[in-house]
């Protein structure tokens, strides 16, 4: 499936919820469980504000969803947050704050960055400058469009790397001008620094675990919402 494609998880029928992810890897575990959640639509936007705005506006051009969730990985800025913690910010109009808390998510302040926060020092500086608890790259533009269109929305993200954790590579240097990960640049970086391979594999394991935790919380949230429970 193309990253720009909006898909139903399974089955047919109109879905009222649109769940957005930047990357297919973020969405994969949720796809497996979403059939139990009335088949919400899933949109993979690509990385960053520009990709997210273009794909999201295209997805809602003809039919506005009743609810939008912008989801995926986030880096911790608050040292108390650890990989696998699910964090959220919900608009008052979404009515989701209590449900998200019941589903195991933690309320947090988000900072939307134009670049990947790579080092612990960079994350410390961002926390000091913004007062935010977590950093990610897509949700602000999606939420801004939702407010413009009067669509209830919430950000639901999972911590992929701790506040004091350095990423194994500077992923900003591995992006194409369109903010897609260049596998050629990645391969070249690993040839130059083969010692980074174990760290990269460890990060991959952490992100798989994080994506699974996010899917569990999203499934519980949508089940609670369907039943009207708090």
C-alpha positions as CSV (number, residue, x, y, z in Angstrom):
1,X,0.0,0.0,0.0
2,X,1.3,3.5,-0.9
3,X,2.1,5.7,2.1
4,X,-0.4,8.3,0.8
5,X,-3.3,5.8,0.7
6,X,-6.2,6.1,3.1
7,X,-7.4,2.6,3.9
8,X,-10.0,0.8,6.0
9,X,-8.4,-1.6,8.3
10,X,-10.7,-4.4,7.1
11,X,-14.2,-4.7,5.8
12,X,-16.5,-2.1,4.4
13,X,-19.0,0.5,5.6
14,X,-18.4,4.1,6.5
15,X,-16.1,4.8,9.4
16,X,-16.4,7.9,11.5
17,X,-12.8,7.9,12.9
18,X,-9.7,8.7,10.9
19,X,-6.4,7.5,12.6
20,X,-3.3,9.1,11.2
21,X,0.3,7.8,11.4
22,X,3.5,9.2,9.9
23,X,5.0,5.7,9.1
24,X,3.7,2.3,8.2
25,X,5.7,0.8,11.0
26,X,3.8,2.9,13.5
27,X,0.4,1.8,12.1
28,X,1.2,-1.9,11.6
29,X,0.1,-3.3,15.0
30,X,-3.0,-1.2,15.0
31,X,-4.1,-2.5,11.6
32,X,-4.1,-6.0,13.1
33,X,-6.5,-5.1,15.9
34,X,-8.6,-2.4,14.4
35,X,-11.3,-4.7,13.0
36,X,-12.6,-4.9,16.6
37,X,-12.9,-1.1,16.6
38,X,-15.6,-0.6,13.9
39,X,-12.9,-0.4,11.2
40,X,-11.6,3.1,11.5
41,X,-9.9,4.6,8.5
42,X,-6.1,4.7,8.6
43,X,-4.0,7.3,6.9
44,X,-0.2,7.1,6.6
45,X,0.9,10.7,6.0
46,X,4.7,10.5,5.7
47,X,7.1,12.4,8.0
48,X,6.9,16.1,8.9
49,X,4.5,18.9,8.6
50,X,4.5,19.4,4.8
51,X,3.7,15.7,4.1
52,X,1.1,15.6,6.8
53,X,-0.7,18.7,5.7
54,X,-0.8,17.6,2.1
55,X,-2.0,14.0,2.8
56,X,-4.4,15.0,5.5
57,X,-6.1,17.7,3.5
58,X,-6.5,15.3,0.6
59,X,-8.0,12.7,2.9
60,X,-10.7,14.9,4.2
61,X,-11.4,16.9,1.0
62,X,-14.7,15.1,0.2
63,X,-15.8,13.6,3.6
64,X,-14.9,15.0,7.0
65,X,-14.5,12.4,9.7
66,X,-16.4,12.7,13.0
67,X,-13.1,12.3,14.9
68,X,-9.4,12.4,14.0
69,X,-6.6,10.8,16.0
70,X,-3.0,11.7,15.2
71,X,-0.8,8.9,16.3
72,X,2.7,7.5,16.2
73,X,6.1,7.7,17.9
74,X,7.3,10.6,20.0
75,X,10.6,11.4,21.8
76,X,10.5,12.1,25.5
77,X,11.5,15.5,26.8
78,X,10.3,14.8,30.4
79,X,12.8,12.4,32.1
80,X,9.9,10.7,33.9
81,X,8.6,9.3,30.6
82,X,10.0,6.0,29.4
83,X,9.7,4.0,26.1
84,X,6.3,2.4,25.7
85,X,4.5,5.1,27.7
86,X,1.5,6.4,25.7
87,X,0.8,10.1,26.0
88,X,-2.0,12.3,24.7
89,X,-3.5,15.7,24.3
90,X,-7.2,15.8,23.5
91,X,-9.4,18.7,22.3
92,X,-12.3,19.5,24.7
93,X,-14.6,18.8,21.8
94,X,-13.4,15.3,21.4
95,X,-14.6,14.2,24.8
96,X,-11.7,11.7,25.0
97,X,-9.6,12.9,27.9
98,X,-11.2,10.6,30.5
99,X,-11.4,7.7,28.1
100,X,-7.7,8.1,27.2
101,X,-6.8,8.1,30.9
102,X,-8.9,5.0,31.4
103,X,-7.1,3.4,28.5
104,X,-3.7,3.9,30.1
105,X,-2.5,7.1,28.4
106,X,-0.8,10.0,30.2
107,X,-1.8,13.6,29.5
108,X,1.2,15.6,28.1
109,X,2.3,18.8,26.5
110,X,3.5,18.3,22.9
111,X,6.1,20.2,20.9
112,X,5.9,19.8,17.1
113,X,9.5,20.1,15.7
114,X,10.6,20.5,12.1
115,X,13.4,18.0,12.7
116,X,14.2,14.8,14.6
117,X,15.5,15.5,18.1
118,X,18.6,13.3,18.0
119,X,20.5,13.7,21.2
120,X,19.7,13.9,24.9
121,X,21.3,17.4,25.0
122,X,19.0,18.5,22.2
123,X,15.9,17.1,24.0
124,X,17.0,18.9,27.3
125,X,17.3,22.2,25.4
126,X,13.8,21.7,23.8
127,X,12.3,21.0,27.2
128,X,13.8,24.1,28.7
129,X,12.8,26.3,25.7
130,X,9.2,24.9,25.2
131,X,8.1,23.4,28.5
132,X,6.9,20.4,26.5
133,X,6.9,16.8,27.8
134,X,7.3,15.2,24.4
135,X,8.4,16.0,20.8
136,X,7.1,14.8,17.5
137,X,6.8,16.2,13.9
138,X,3.3,15.9,12.5
139,X,0.4,16.4,15.0
140,X,0.3,20.2,15.2
141,X,-0.5,20.7,11.6
142,X,-3.2,18.0,11.6
143,X,-4.8,19.4,14.8
144,X,-4.7,22.9,13.4
145,X,-6.6,21.8,10.3
146,X,-9.1,19.9,12.5
147,X,-9.7,23.2,14.4
148,X,-10.1,25.0,11.1
149,X,-12.6,22.4,9.9
150,X,-14.3,22.0,13.3
151,X,-13.4,18.3,13.5
152,X,-12.9,16.9,17.0
153,X,-9.3,15.6,17.4
154,X,-6.7,14.2,19.8
155,X,-3.0,13.5,19.7
156,X,-2.1,10.0,21.0
157,X,1.6,9.1,20.8
158,X,3.9,6.5,22.3
159,X,7.4,7.2,23.6
160,X,10.1,5.6,21.4
161,X,13.2,7.1,23.0
162,X,13.9,8.5,26.5
163,X,14.8,12.1,27.3
164,X,18.4,11.3,28.0
165,X,18.8,8.8,25.1
166,X,20.9,9.6,22.0
167,X,19.6,8.1,18.8
168,X,22.2,5.9,17.0
169,X,22.2,8.0,13.9
170,X,21.3,11.6,13.0
171,X,18.2,10.7,11.0
172,X,17.9,14.3,9.8
173,X,20.9,13.6,7.6
174,X,19.3,10.5,6.1
175,X,16.2,12.2,4.8
176,X,15.4,13.1,1.2
177,X,14.3,16.7,0.4
178,X,10.7,15.3,0.7
179,X,11.4,14.1,4.2
180,X,11.4,10.4,3.4
181,X,14.1,8.1,4.9
182,X,16.7,7.4,2.2
183,X,17.7,3.7,2.6
184,X,20.8,4.4,0.4
185,X,21.9,7.1,2.8
186,X,21.2,4.8,5.7
187,X,23.2,2.0,4.2
188,X,26.1,4.3,3.5
189,X,26.0,5.6,7.1
190,X,26.2,2.1,8.5
191,X,29.1,1.2,6.2
192,X,30.9,4.2,7.6
193,X,30.0,3.3,11.2
194,X,29.3,-0.4,11.5
195,X,29.4,-0.1,15.3
196,X,26.1,1.6,15.1
197,X,24.3,-1.5,13.9
198,X,23.6,-3.0,17.4
199,X,22.2,0.3,18.6
200,X,20.0,0.6,15.5
201,X,18.7,-2.9,16.1
202,X,18.0,-2.1,19.7
203,X,16.1,1.0,18.6
204,X,14.1,-1.1,16.1
205,X,13.1,-3.5,19.0
206,X,12.1,-0.6,21.1
207,X,9.9,1.0,18.4
208,X,8.2,-2.3,17.7
209,X,7.4,-2.6,21.4
210,X,6.2,1.0,21.4
211,X,4.0,0.5,18.3
212,X,2.4,-2.5,20.0
213,X,1.7,-0.5,23.2
214,X,0.1,2.3,21.1
215,X,-2.1,-0.2,19.3
216,X,-3.3,-1.6,22.7
217,X,-4.3,1.8,24.0
218,X,-6.0,2.8,20.7
219,X,-8.0,-0.4,20.7
220,X,-9.1,0.1,24.3
221,X,-9.9,3.8,23.6
222,X,-12.1,3.0,20.6
223,X,-13.8,0.2,22.4
224,X,-14.6,2.5,25.3
225,X,-15.9,5.2,22.9
226,X,-18.0,2.7,21.1
227,X,-19.7,1.5,24.3
228,X,-20.0,5.1,25.6
229,X,-17.9,4.2,28.7
230,X,-15.5,6.3,30.7
